[in-house]
Amino acid sequence: MTALIFHPARNAMQSGKGKSRHWVLIHERTSPVRIDPLMGYASSSDTDSQVRLTFDSLEAAEEYARSQGLAYQVMPEHEPTPKRTLYVDNFKADRKTPWTH
């Protein structure tokens, strides 16, 4: 069984950093998802893929994976690049698109 450890990115719909300060460990799927012919639900016999564990640090997540005997892969942490914009830039004469009311 393989586990994936990553640091989740912040929600794109909000400016806050909620739920993105912890490291997350998830299990990769071992069986494929199948469609139920009667109801159309997607289901799987793999219950480990539903488990999502959070840790305060990368070291704690790695220690847990080692203690459980899991092969794990750590995804590199993504640092967003700040995009600086100034209000004055809205009124520059050399804008790519003309400013209108």
VENBEL-V390714 format. One record per backbone hydrogen bond with DSSP energy under -1.0 kcal/mol. NH is the residue of the N-H (numbers start at 1). CO is the residue of the C=O. If there is no record, write none. Layout:
((NH:CO) (NH:CO))
This chain:
((3:71) (4:26) (5:73) (6:24) (14:11) (20:17) (23:55) (24:6) (25:53) (26:4) (28:2) (34:43) (36:41) (40:36) (43:34) (50:47) (51:48) (53:25) (55:23) (61:57) (62:58) (63:59) (64:60) (65:61) (66:62) (67:63) (68:64) (70:65) (71:1) (73:3) (75:5) (90:87) (91:88) (92:89))
